[in-house]
Amino acid sequence: MNAILQQDLNDFENILEKTKEQGIGFLNNLENIPTSNKNTVDPTRDLNELGLGSIEALREFNERMAPLMVASSGPRYLGFVTGGSTPASIVGDWLAAVYDQNTQAIKAQGGVSALIEFETIHLLLQLFDLPKTFLGGFVTGATMSNFTCLGIARQWFGAQSGKDFAKNGISETLNIFTATPHSSSIKSLAMLGIGSQNYSIIKTIEGNREAIDMVDLEEKIKALNGKPFILISSAGTVNTADFDDFKAISTLKEKYNFWWHIDAAFGGFAAVSDKFKHLTEGWENADSITIDCHKWLNVPYESAFYLVKKDHVNLQIETFQNSNAPYLGNPLENFNYLNVLPENSRRLRALPVWFSLLAYGKEGFCDIVENSVHMALHFGNALIEADHFELLAPIRLNNVCFTLKGDHNQEKVATFLTLLNDTGKVFMTPTVYQNRKGIRASFVNWRTSEKDIKIIIEEMKQVILTIN
């Protein structure tokens, strides 16, 4: 064995102990760590010949790389709908690294850790009150979940005319309808060879809404004269957390032939709360659903899962099977995730979610969801009271979309946000909503409290004075 590796093996316990101490130190000080910084590093270090060993590498990391880290898992990081790692999720994530499984099979020699993933999906279906008619699996994020679901939808579309797009390529234009899709869905269309511009926009409901206008949708369906189509709908749009009418779409599903996909990356968590579950009524009738875990479930990046109706498992296998690997056996008889997902190599991504669900239960995540919505409303009210800001849309769930008050301040929005983020006390992201420059704050972190809202508002008041 290499001498440095042997040294690390002998010192394994000390290495892990120092790593643990560093992790605890970071987490215990999370509220004081900046949400943004201007630190940088020259990323062109030469590779040393012999190696430093883990302890010395950790020392250099602390000296050069640790200053780049920001409090993205902290209570005032409100950009990108970013959750923060709960204690239980860190347990699962650390153990996933320790056990280092390639999670594929549920019955085979060489490892059956996929049974943990099966159970985790089973637990998630209970959390979201969804039926057992769905099969699911873990991927890296909403982009790959949307990609997986829409890949199967692509195969379904071809099958409607007896064609196998997975084997022979796309031979016709797909009909796709959507109203306010997330960029990851459009990116998925590009990666799938469908085309990032190959979709038809459905009108949105009048009155400051981002949801599908059902009348316009049905008119466009009728214009297809019975041709199949794919519908991409939203459970929580990225700017205003608006929801499409799933009960109305369910009614259309009884009349027309289409694949119904729901991007519920964060909005699906509305189903966890009795106060908000009405927003997802009818979503059980969808063909596929995307949900992120590194958002409202508050587990470490990268974590999301897909749900696809069991009826479509053959289409899923046709899309993703490793057909040139006979040693894997019959994909229907010997289930293996590499036959139903894009990745052939998969870490045990389900484990942080499994730990989280067992540790906190349905009530724990209901509390996180309801507290996040309360914080969003509290923040919105504070913005209005501050008199320098205005809401661009109603607060429907956990996203607050706002701007500087008055059209004359539109040119100052970007400067204001840059200066605010530079304080390191809070991080938000820019947006454009109904042709107006705005700012979006997303509340999903389990740590966020009214104390954080107070700190944020005070910083905003100070920054606004510097640009007026």
C-alpha positions in Angstrom: 0.0 0.0 0.0 1.1 3.5 -0.7 2.9 5.0 2.4 0.6 8.0 2.6 -2.5 5.9 2.3 -1.2 3.5 5.0 -0.6 6.5 7.2 -4.1 7.7 6.7 -5.5 4.2 7.4 -3.6 4.1 10.6 -4.8 7.6 11.6 -8.4 7.2 10.3 -10.1 7.8 13.7 -8.2 11.0 14.3 -8.9 12.2 10.7 -12.6 11.7 11.1 -12.6 13.3 14.6 -10.9 16.5 13.3 -13.4 16.6 10.4 -16.3 16.2 12.8 -14.9 19.0 15.0 -14.7 21.3 11.9 -18.2 20.4 10.9 -19.6 21.1 14.3 -17.7 24.4 14.5 -19.2 25.5 11.2 -22.8 24.5 12.1 -22.6 26.0 15.6 -21.5 29.3 14.1 -23.8 29.2 11.1 -25.8 32.3 12.0 -22.6 34.4 12.0 -21.1 33.1 8.8 -21.8 35.5 5.8 -24.3 34.5 3.2 -22.0 36.1 0.6 -18.3 37.1 0.5 -15.8 38.4 -2.0 -13.1 35.9 -1.1 -11.3 34.3 -4.0 -8.4 31.8 -4.6 -6.0 31.1 -7.4 -7.4 27.7 -8.6 -4.2 26.7 -10.4 -2.3 25.0 -7.6 0.3 22.4 -8.8 -0.3 18.8 -7.9 2.3 17.6 -5.5 4.2 14.4 -6.2 3.9 12.5 -3.0 0.7 13.7 -1.5 0.1 15.5 1.8 -2.1 13.1 3.7 -5.6 13.9 5.0 -4.7 16.0 8.0 -2.3 18.2 6.0 -4.9 18.5 3.1 -7.5 19.6 5.7 -5.1 22.2 7.0 -4.5 23.6 3.4 -8.3 23.5 2.8 -8.9 25.6 5.9 -6.3 28.0 4.8 -7.2 28.4 1.1 -10.7 27.0 0.4 -12.8 27.3 3.5 -12.9 31.1 3.2 -14.9 30.6 0.0 -17.8 28.9 1.9 -20.9 30.8 2.7 -23.9 30.1 4.9 -26.0 28.7 2.2 -27.6 26.3 4.7 -28.3 29.1 7.1 -31.6 30.8 8.1 -31.1 34.0 6.0 -30.0 32.4 2.7 -33.2 33.0 0.8 -32.0 32.5 -2.8 -32.7 29.6 -5.1 -35.2 27.9 -2.8 -32.4 26.4 -0.8 -33.0 24.3 2.3 -30.5 23.6 5.0 -29.3 20.3 6.3 -31.1 19.0 9.4 -29.1 17.0 12.0 -30.7 13.7 10.9 -30.0 14.4 7.2 -26.3 15.0 8.0 -26.2 11.6 9.8 -27.6 10.0 6.7 -25.3 11.9 4.3 -22.2 11.1 6.3 -23.1 7.4 6.5 -23.9 7.3 2.8 -20.2 8.4 2.2 -18.9 5.9 4.8 -20.9 2.9 3.3 -20.2 4.1 -0.2 -22.8 1.9 -2.0 -23.6 1.9 -5.7 -27.3 1.7 -5.1 -28.9 -0.4 -7.9 -30.4 -3.8 -7.0 -33.0 -5.0 -4.6 -32.1 -8.7 -4.9 -28.6 -9.7 -6.1 -25.2 -10.6 -4.9 -22.9 -7.7 -4.4 -25.4 -5.4 -2.5 -29.1 -4.7 -2.2 -29.0 -1.2 -0.7 -31.7 -0.2 -3.2 -34.1 -1.7 -0.7 -33.4 1.4 1.4 -34.4 3.5 -1.5 -37.6 1.5 -2.1 -38.6 2.0 1.6 -37.7 5.7 1.4 -40.0 6.2 -1.6 -42.7 4.2 0.3 -42.3 6.7 3.2 -42.4 9.7 0.9 -45.7 8.5 -0.7 -47.1 8.5 2.8 -45.7 11.9 3.6 -47.4 13.4 0.5 -50.5 11.2 0.8 -50.0 9.8 -2.6 -51.1 6.3 -3.7 -48.9 3.2 -4.2 -49.6 3.4 -7.9 -46.3 5.4 -8.3 -42.8 4.0 -8.5 -40.0 6.3 -7.6 -36.3 6.7 -7.4 -33.6 9.3 -6.4 -31.7 11.6 -8.8 -29.4 14.6 -8.2 -32.0 17.4 -8.4 -35.2 18.7 -10.1 -33.4 19.0 -13.4 -32.6 15.3 -13.6 -36.0 14.4 -12.2 -37.7 16.4 -14.9 -35.4 14.9 -17.4 -36.3 11.4 -16.3 -40.0 12.0 -16.3 -40.1 13.8 -19.6 -37.8 11.2 -21.1 -40.5 8.6 -20.4 -43.1 11.0 -21.7 -41.2 11.2 -24.9 -41.3 7.5 -25.2 -45.0 7.4 -24.4 -45.6 10.0 -27.2 -43.8 7.8 -29.8 -45.7 4.7 -28.6 -49.0 6.4 -29.4 -48.2 5.9 -33.1 -46.2 2.6 -32.7 -42.8 4.2 -32.7 -39.8 3.6 -30.4 -38.0 6.9 -30.0 -35.5 5.5 -27.6 -34.2 3.0 -30.1 -34.8 4.8 -33.4 -34.7 8.5 -32.5 -37.4 11.1 -32.6 -39.1 11.1 -36.0 -41.8 13.6 -35.5 -42.6 16.8 -33.6 -44.0 16.4 -30.1 -46.9 18.4 -28.9 -46.1 20.0 -25.6 -48.2 22.5 -23.6 -47.1 24.5 -20.5 -47.8 27.9 -19.0 -45.1 28.9 -16.6 -42.4 26.2 -16.7 -39.3 26.1 -14.6 -36.1 26.5 -16.7 -35.1 23.0 -15.7 -38.0 21.6 -17.7 -37.0 23.6 -20.8 -33.4 22.5 -20.3 -34.7 18.9 -20.2 -36.4 19.3 -23.5 -33.1 20.5 -25.0 -31.2 17.5 -23.5 -33.9 15.1 -24.7 -33.6 16.3 -28.3 -37.1 17.6 -28.3 -35.9 21.2 -28.5 -35.9 24.0 -25.9 -38.3 26.0 -28.1 -40.6 23.1 -29.0 -43.5 23.8 -26.7 -46.7 25.9 -26.9 -47.4 28.4 -24.1 -50.9 28.3 -22.5 -52.3 31.5 -21.3 -52.3 32.2 -17.6 -55.3 33.1 -15.5 -56.0 36.8 -15.4 -55.4 38.7 -12.2 -51.7 38.4 -11.3 -51.6 34.6 -11.7 -49.0 32.2 -13.2 -51.3 29.2 -13.4 -52.8 27.6 -16.5 -55.9 29.1 -18.0 -58.0 26.0 -18.4 -60.2 27.4 -21.1 -57.2 28.3 -23.3 -55.7 24.8 -22.6 -58.8 23.0 -23.7 -59.1 25.1 -26.8 -55.5 24.2 -27.8 -56.3 20.5 -27.0 -59.3 20.6 -29.3 -57.2 22.1 -32.1 -55.0 19.0 -32.0 -57.9 17.0 -33.3 -57.2 14.0 -31.1 -53.4 14.0 -31.4 -51.5 13.1 -28.2 -49.6 15.7 -26.3 -47.5 16.3 -23.1 -48.6 18.7 -20.4 -46.0 20.2 -18.1 -47.8 21.8 -15.1 -46.6 23.4 -11.9 -47.0 22.8 -8.2 -45.4 26.1 -7.1 -44.1 28.4 -9.8 -40.6 29.7 -9.1 -41.6 33.4 -8.7 -44.9 33.3 -6.9 -45.5 29.7 -5.9 -48.6 29.5 -8.0 -50.4 26.2 -8.6 -52.2 24.9 -11.6 -55.7 23.5 -11.1 -55.0 19.8 -10.7 -58.7 18.8 -10.2 -59.6 20.5 -13.5 -56.6 18.9 -15.3 -57.8 15.5 -13.9 -61.1 16.1 -15.5 -59.4 16.8 -18.8 -57.4 13.5 -18.4 -60.7 11.6 -18.6 -61.5 13.2 -21.9 -58.2 13.5 -23.8 -55.1 11.4 -24.4 -52.0 13.1 -22.9 -49.1 12.6 -20.6 -49.4 14.8 -17.5 -46.2 15.8 -15.7 -46.1 18.0 -12.6 -43.0 19.9 -11.6 -43.6 20.0 -7.8 -39.9 20.7 -6.9 -40.9 22.6 -3.7 -44.6 23.1 -4.0 -45.4 19.5 -3.6 -44.7 20.0 0.1 -48.0 21.9 0.4 -49.5 18.4 0.6 -47.8 17.8 4.0 -49.9 20.5 5.7 -53.7 20.4 6.2 -53.7 24.2 5.7 -52.3 23.9 2.2 -52.9 20.4 0.9 -55.9 21.7 -1.1 -53.4 23.2 -3.5 -52.3 19.7 -4.6 -55.8 18.0 -4.8 -55.9 15.9 -7.9 -52.2 15.5 -8.4 -52.4 11.8 -7.8 -53.8 11.5 -11.3 -50.6 12.7 -12.9 -48.4 10.4 -14.9 -45.2 11.7 -13.4 -44.1 14.1 -10.6 -40.8 15.8 -9.8 -40.0 16.7 -6.1 -36.8 18.1 -4.7 -35.5 17.0 -1.3 -32.7 19.5 -0.9 -35.3 22.2 -0.8 -38.1 21.8 1.8 -37.1 18.4 3.1 -33.8 20.1 4.2 -31.3 17.5 3.2 -27.9 18.1 1.7 -27.5 18.8 -2.0 -27.9 16.8 -4.4 -31.2 15.1 -3.7 -34.5 14.8 -5.6 -36.8 12.0 -6.7 -39.2 11.2 -9.5 -42.5 9.5 -9.3 -43.9 7.7 -12.3 -47.1 5.6 -12.5 -46.3 1.9 -12.4 -48.4 1.5 -15.6 -45.5 3.1 -17.5 -42.7 0.9 -16.2 -42.2 -0.7 -19.6 -41.8 2.7 -21.2 -39.4 3.7 -18.5 -37.3 0.6 -19.1 -37.4 1.1 -22.9 -36.0 4.6 -22.3 -33.2 3.9 -19.8 -32.3 0.2 -19.9 -28.7 -0.9 -20.4 -29.7 -3.2 -23.3 -26.1 -4.1 -24.1 -25.3 -5.5 -20.7 -26.7 -9.1 -20.6 -25.2 -9.8 -17.2 -27.9 -7.5 -15.7 -30.6 -10.0 -16.6 -34.2 -9.3 -17.5 -35.1 -5.8 -16.4 -38.6 -6.7 -15.4 -37.7 -9.8 -13.5 -34.5 -8.4 -11.8 -35.2 -4.8 -10.9 -32.2 -2.6 -11.1 -32.2 1.2 -10.9 -29.8 1.5 -13.8 -32.5 0.3 -16.1 -35.0 3.0 -15.1 -32.8 6.0 -14.5 -30.1 8.0 -16.4 -27.2 7.2 -14.1 -25.4 3.8 -14.0 -23.5 4.9 -10.9 -25.5 6.1 -7.9 -24.6 6.9 -4.4 -27.0 6.0 -1.6 -28.8 9.3 -2.0 -31.9 8.0 -0.3 -30.2 7.6 3.1 -30.3 11.2 4.3 -34.0 11.3 3.4 -34.7 8.0 5.2 -33.0 9.3 8.3 -34.9 12.6 8.1 -38.3 11.0 7.7 -37.8 8.6 10.6 -36.3 11.3 12.8 -39.0 14.0 12.3 -42.1 12.3 10.9 -45.0 13.9 9.2 -45.6 16.4 12.0 -42.0 17.6 11.9 -42.1 18.4 8.2 -45.6 19.9 8.5 -44.1 22.3 11.1 -41.2 23.2 8.8 -43.6 23.9 5.9 -46.1 26.0 8.0 -43.3 27.9 9.7 -41.8 28.7 6.4 -45.1 30.1 5.1 -45.5 32.1 8.3 -42.0 33.6 7.8 -42.9 34.5 4.2 -46.0 36.3 5.3 -44.2 38.0 8.2 -41.5 39.2 5.8 -44.1 40.4 3.3 -45.9 42.4 6.0 -42.6 43.9 7.2 -41.8 44.9 3.6 -45.1 46.8 3.3 -44.6 48.5 6.7 -41.0 49.6 5.7 -42.7 51.7 3.0 -39.8 51.4 0.6 -40.9 48.2 -1.1 -44.0 46.7 -2.8 -45.1 43.2 -3.5 -45.2 42.1 -7.1 -47.7 39.3 -6.4 -49.7 37.9 -3.5 -47.8 35.6 -1.1 -49.4 32.2 -1.9 -47.0 29.9 -0.1 -43.3 30.4 0.7 -42.0 32.8 -2.0 -42.0 36.5 -1.7 -41.7 38.4 -5.0 -41.2 42.1 -4.4 -39.4 45.2 -5.7 -38.5 48.8 -4.8 -41.6 50.9 -4.5 -42.4 53.1 -7.6 -41.6 52.7 -11.3 -39.0 55.4 -10.9 -36.9 53.0 -8.8 -36.7 50.2 -11.3 -33.2 51.1 -12.4 -32.1 50.9 -8.8 -33.3 47.3 -8.1 -30.1 45.6 -9.2 -27.9 48.0 -7.3 -30.0 47.6 -4.2 -29.8 43.8 -4.3 -26.1 43.7 -5.0 -25.4 46.0 -2.0 -27.8 44.0 0.2 -26.2 40.7 -0.7 -22.8 42.2 -0.1 -23.6 42.8 3.6 -23.4 39.0 4.0 -26.4 39.1 6.3 -28.9 37.8 3.8 -28.9 36.5 0.2 -31.8 36.8 -2.3 -32.0 36.4 -6.0 -33.1 38.8 -8.8 -36.1 38.1 -11.0 -38.3 39.7 -13.6 -42.0 39.5 -13.1 -44.6 40.9 -15.5 -41.9 43.0 -17.1 -40.8 44.5 -13.8 -37.4 44.0 -12.2 -37.9 42.3 -8.8 -36.3 40.3 -6.0 -37.3 36.9 -4.8 -37.0 35.6 -1.3 -37.8 31.9 -0.8 -38.4 30.5 2.7 -37.7 26.8 3.1 -35.0 26.6 5.7 -35.9 24.9 9.0 -33.8 27.4 11.1 -35.4 30.6 9.9 -37.2 32.6 12.6 -38.7 36.0 13.3 -35.3 37.1 14.6 -33.9 36.6 11.2 -36.7 38.6 9.5 -35.9 41.5 11.9 -32.2 41.3 11.0 -33.0 41.2 7.2 -35.4 44.1 7.4 -32.9 46.3 9.3 -30.2 45.6 6.7 -32.6 46.4 3.9 -33.6 49.8 5.5 -29.9 50.7 5.8 -29.1 49.7 2.2 -32.1 51.6 0.8 -30.8 54.8 2.4 -27.5 54.5 0.6 -29.1 54.5 -2.9 -31.8 57.2 -2.3 
